[in-house]
Amino acid sequence: MQTFLQETAKDILQKYGNQDSVCVVFPNKRSLSFFRKAYAEAVGATSFSGNFFTINKIIAQLSGYFPLEENSVKLLFTLYDAFYEVFKDSDYNASLASGFDKFFDTGNKLLKDFNEIDNYLIDIDQLCTNFADIAEIDAFYSNESFSQEQIEAIKTFWANFSPERLSKEKLRYHELWINLPRVHKLFVQKLTENRTGYSGMINRMICQKIDNGSIAPKYKTYIFVGFNALNKTERKIFSWFRQNGSGHFYWDSDEYYINDHAQEAGLFMRRYLIDYSDDRNPKPPSNILTQPKNVEYIGVPLSVAQAKAVYGILDDFAHQEGFVPEKTAVILGDEHLLFPVLNSLPESIGSVNVTMGYPFKETPVYSLLSNCIALRKNLRGKGEKSTFYYKDVTAVLQHPLICNLPGVNSKIITDAIVNNRMIRVYAKLFEPECQLLKLIFCFPLTENAPTDILFQLMNVLSEYFFIKNPNPKPEKNVENEYIYNAYLKIKSLYNVLIENCEKYQLSDELVLNLLRQNLDSVSVAFDSESVGNSVQIMGMIESRNIDFDNIIMLGINEGVFPKTSENDSFITEGMRMAFDMPVLKYKDAIFAYFFYRLFQRAKNIKVLYNNVFGQSTSGELSRFATQIQKEASNTYRADSKLSITEREFMRQIKPSHTNNVNVENNEDSRNILKRYLVNDYHNSKLSPSALSTYLDCPLKFYFQYIARLTPEAEVEEDISPADFGTILHASVETLYTQIKGADGLITAQALNVSEPIVEQHILNAYNQNFKQKLKDKESLEGFHKIFFEIVKQYLGRIIEYDKSVAPFKFLAAEQNAYCPIDININGLPEKVWIGGKLDRLDIDRNGNLRIVDYKTGNTAKKMKFSNLADLFDDSQKLRRPIAFQLLFYSYVYMRKHPDLRPTPAVYAVRNTISEKDTYLSADSVPVNGVNIKQLTDEFAEHLQQLVNEIFNCEKFEPKPNDYCKYCDFYELCNADK
């Protein structure tokens, strides 16, 4: 079967020949390119004449005006000038006119509305006329061609502004609405003076030329090919060409959705086929129902998996007899799937031709620029005192375009930020670094130039480009296209803003918003004029007028295709209906046409959709696909040759492992364990935490203490539980060191320290822990203030309890204690270092030596045990970690001081400290200096057995438990899965 463009090319050539006076007009560049090839084939020559243009080129020829982009900043500035003149002294909208920053969002909305008002030839005075009461509406529209339904819609709109219920917000909107005609008139007047304009304004001017007879077409005959949704100005232009006998039309439609008036796909075309009859077919062909087609709906779990499914489908097509790559297309209903598809193509299909633009905001270069924008947004201070927020800094340093560059010390800088807990990072940190980092992290060049960020980003892009392309002739690749497009867009914006920055007093935030808006509109062009023998990859819009034998559609989900529509406009849906302006259903009708049109001449169609419910999709097939299945497939219609089947895509996934992870205690791990042995080279010690970790899970012990795997270091901006302990311990140590006597004695009187002294010790510990230089607690903000007060409360509880047991002798704090323990490795005697750090060592007023441990967590049920074997229970049910830790410290201390008998004690500061909760209990007997030697001797036997097991075990195996999901190594181990 011939394609629509092949049929059209032959018909045009037959009727008009190869005349220079004939101009053929297309809705877009892609259909024009495919037509060129079809026309060349019809002519029978590779070289041919022909005036082929897109509709935009024809509009420019007819108007003589320079069109500005719809998001042009020049348009917004000009609109603001007009708005300011009208509203500078208004009662309710003066604040909007008081500065461009405040006008920005309203301006973008007004631009869209004015564009539609002009494109649909709306009399804006008539649209915005102010009515005192509903009766005036009937009188005003009595002689107009408005239906009763339209008048009712207008009445409903104005009923919302009845005087008795006008809120301040309604008054603001009412004033804005009735003054829009004045703003529009001034806006158009200012643009006309410079012979520039937006598309709606230029289209309206051409219509005015038609009305006054001054339009002067360049060609004798205009042939319009493959159009669908036309606005009112375009319809008037088409009508003028038809009435003058110089306009001819070729419509790409199908009887299936044209004759059925319930089909939204034919909403526009039904009207056009009457007003501008098709030059080739007096009635639409019937290809959807009468031509055999194999259609398959394929549900695929998750969006990216659709790209993986494309591999198998294309490979099947490629191995079919008579496969022609050029007649096969991948159509993206969700254009974000472009790169996943490009990375999932089989070699069997040969080359591909990407005939669509890719949204720049989906590229790595965009994300890097976004990170740089975030740096500027969260910048604090001025000049050399400027600081950046650490999360913004690390986002840049860890960006794949930055961290892999030669000469960029991303890890070193990130580690410095983490180790020094830099919440705010000074720009001078990057002075010794490469030029690219200096450019990214430079502080503002001037204090009053928000456009500096644009200049800075241009320099960043230039520097990055030359780093990646050291040769004088850079290679042509996708990344360079990203950089080039972004640079041009930023430079264009910079040139406009630098001229207007002072006049409009632009803020940093507004410049950044303008930059983001401009970058969001960039589409990196992949399209080429070549339509050679390659598989085509394109978006839905680019597929207009082009036919293929084999089609794969991706992203055909409800809510994705068609997209959920929103009407961001000052003109309500009711008023749009009343004035025949586009309403939300028009957008759906446009996309319905794109979808149904693809079925007209295809032979094999695969429709893929994400069948998993998620945040971005409902897991439902698009209603367009469901409609054509229920209304046109041979399952439901006997006269149809459209066969539709359904299936689920099942990708066979082989798990990376089927058994629990375990690690053999081989020669490598034994060599690493030697660091704990007593010798001349190593002094690492097995701590109570390490031994408890082994009891919890030997595999976790291996990861943490042998493989030395650690979670990625982060700056802990918020307070961690470890911070409480660290700062509390340091505060007690420095305070008690200050107040103790020459003999180390601390009395109750000495403990009556003033509140400022206590606070200063906490602040000193806080500064040291968080790498700060705060002079008083008033400098603290947010949760850090609460944290400070909690530590102060904890320290107060320690002081209050110590008053009750004073006087006591403060011997030491944060003291290291370690000793060797004898084990056998493969029958040979060895010694292993064990030890840890004692929070506090003191002698109470009764002469008892105490080892005191401060605990900020819950100590309930962790200090009483029945027997010592329970402390080594690997099931965790009977283990008492606090008792284990204190007996461990007591044993180690006594090994070094065999004549001393300490009493282990705990200060649980979460609640008021009491005598009964301070000491350990073994089978209901308090643990003290009397029984500690007997207990630690037995404890040592179990301890020796445990350390022996660690050094002689065959495997480090996991122990699944309820806490696995909180483990740092959870993703490495599937023990609980």
Steps between C-alpha positions, in 0.01 A plus 500: 500500500623846415550754777295818529796710385573273203137523387505878547830547314373303197169688495669842523747410226220373277281810550755781520817362350833627624407870497693773682174683565376219727576509872438195720447574872543255792428515873857405599852435368484122534201446272664743253819287497309178434299673228820609324604137466154391384492787248848412368387140450188622313710731280747219441808713564726571793507869407173689466347840545227572751398767747438311823458692827364461850200712599726719720704604195186594307366705791830690520487567123141630514543719811842662462535492881773333706343243735635487856499173692202453729727492807710793380614730780464791259129424476470493879682831542280665236187355660610625841545853365142491369369348823679761710348789305150363561528377861765718668230696689233227523316415820563125506776413250755775566719250687520283186616802304748611767782282371583254226571231760141512624360520147699202363250217563199711401685612187561145380131421542393820320731423206327166446156657527577786261644252251179296506277808489676613181523155343124461542420855385323581825380855552673557832273795580201275456663223703586725795203740501392586852133437574319662789228234505398187315230685300771699322644176360176417317484851355868505402494170313145525361616588146807279502535151365521347847293197584295484815747245639789744448309785665424275799872425535574873500229561760651231723840667477373849591275364774819426694564875520168609644562805726354344814766228516814654358795398718830687474643227277195518270528877486864465396411251229199711387717812464763302311242348265325819396832679435655222286388670174707809584805288582457299178467812287814662645693171477422452130573865430848477656582180307372646173739792533791250484336279235515203736224296652376170637338239276137589580558871438675433166225260388238760586685762296491272196123468549476879512691514171244259358219730618651811343620323186870567551623142522750410225586129466828412332374195309205438270397169659523391862447134589447425870587142597418301813367763740266419787426745784478857366434811701257763373764719332637198312149404392444853369830492309412160352154627405649801323724275290206270420271789402766647274547168327865483600462268797481120478486248782601142572368352824638191670190343653299177527133422466500318835533810717359755252157343453456419869431838661569357845866447405710786638778430248282645224384805697685750279529306175125456450465877478798548269389236251186708447664844493811398302418190299776247439653537152567129472222313681140623498453292814753361751646153431419208729839357589464429872219247459563358153878446494634197695695603810657306784490705818638388835457676832793416728496578871854558625603543864647850543584757234865423430415131450299609194829603340638152576191341341569701181821302451319169447221649289739679262720192478195293398405758235858504367499123442170500311513458124479829309587714801563862398650712784359823356147359533543430872456762773526524876249765612547643849182598679731574792798688356708442815557145375720612209837419655391171659378399151823610331693287748281195434511461122606169338785498248277316255307817403806692383493879529226715653382851422383701802247748367407686816643750738601382845402715801816669624373474857546121480873530426801479736609851396164638617530326837850646543371850420210442742752412771690821423173695520428342841849611613413858416151485652633385837805728498548694824718801567686729262842508338767282659265420789258329262411145603319216322269241651689173527231287330516725193880475501508119524230472231733684260813313607332161466333580168616249235610780265726644771632220719652309207690793355882490521638733764175522696555385860134437576558231762770692686282811523189302593691316773626832636143634513377185676790469743479865599119500505481806276133595479604822322796476262720801416588566137868524593502123554510466121778751431772233456275293273467489121358795307160332451437469874620856555243618246218295654572604857596862447306755703299773323718735296300800614248543775226648282522297178263200503601434137842389631362147535432489124849623421640247745306210344617595151858486627433165668357353178792638293760364740332159516473490120873565450595249769297233319613614155872590514539471121447814286223321308262355758319181411130508434320312774188520711666653808653779292155572356363534854774745594463700178123534530519596867774756436303668221185517714682645801690750285179616333335549840811676635506748210136592563529524879825695506321780311195494726627387840529846647177629344287216637702449822523127448571289807729199518201272549318635194807466278532139613130440428539653154806286440321182604196589287722556197700183552178299551388607153818379326466194282823343378449428132573148381295547186667497161382551148599143416226236495730225371455128549497512881255418777329822602475609865265792556243660726126497436496853360783421256307199366235719332434406134765222506402136453686183593447126461632420848433724798603468864330751730640554851356674804135456399371543854199693616633824646816479289336482157297710497657706772279619781389846385492815708367839398749756632310806384307803614223396260267243652375190320152650485617818331715295262194303393299817462759660269596183312850489644695179568378300798668204667323243283664653189843386620372145546350511150838596354678209665218264409555589134876434530427157647224385261685630194787258566255209454395607150767336284713294742516121483653413838451714810636440849353719773708495820391642833612492863264261680635578848312749713737769622543866579522601134257252343174327581613174340213538252507486122414831330131542434577553130635145478204364695252686279638374171508147641136508615366686196710392201668162559372184332410365843217752519430577130443234237597739216840585652840359401663661801627223728597600855653262754640560848788357700732574789870551438698257711871562515693208641712626783766281654583591860863582566503243777259239627659425835572719797822698477782357708875555494766238558759579764783453253862605497411857402261554789740331745777733391272797565407362842870501588469873563341406834787273604756617754819574304731785410302625204133508590304641792137468389272381777179299502250724677178400678311636197698279262440191710129580535481546123644151449244355739224687312619394155843357400451625143445855623819465708685398185369796298568752776821382670679291239392636160475845664192591298338818621188689387569799281601784725257788524490828680261445788315827487247382756590359840584130518480285815882481494515881522309497828746257655811670362406849616366383837820304574722790397296747708524286816872447451590867459261620770616246762863558411446869574315464831699215657751576770874446489450145628222435249226536763163636391269620774127575500587866536725487195213346305286808563634650178321791340286455193724715271801281586308183416377653174852610403636148541219361286557771238873423490426132445238592239747720307763228506259228384327704227809697393337830594618823665183608680550745787167447675198275486292780348681432171338155480203452269214253458546151637855585614345722768286212620804270488698741717225512761472118506875460558477765771216305661701174483807666653280649772377151595860375531591797720193455722568130555870560562405752770323216681809275492761775554767536602674273252839490336494563122787291361463505122264536206509352151788272605624223271507154654628190325670169560597182313297182510639154427356296212604217270500531122526164327650355820764774536490743796439869421403813687227740386457861611161580650395832650301820485452842655373557855259792532599570859709361786441623856514402870177558695484634856508144638829433323353281225664522156236546232498463121213727390338491158263774381200383301264733311278214382260269674673269750194314630546119502860534378677499837365187663603148399450150637833347409810598303433258217189703416718802417646300210164378372512541121120493471491848665205397718701470824792728421542814705735730302557750784589226747729342237676833440555586869627153593730517197642834620534369856691193381735702278565756776573230759743327263706818505433567873472151660483634857196721435133397508277751316124527524335550158232769494268660245366856491183477288439869433178469301313511832593613850792284616421283803709268718300188414549546124872573517654159566502163328323201647604133454218263592353776722836555674659845453832499317769681698860485612426194714389261222647667192814281491300178505263628231771629268703179531200303374421777247858468369450131424199576280685794348801286415271243339332773290829647375625149421188443293554819301855410404427134425156509338469350151239751373357834594131428458197729540251472783160626387305697757236772531763774471657389169324774301676766710847353437747704295575189294140401436531530122805272497324221685171324425480312827149621587366501143 
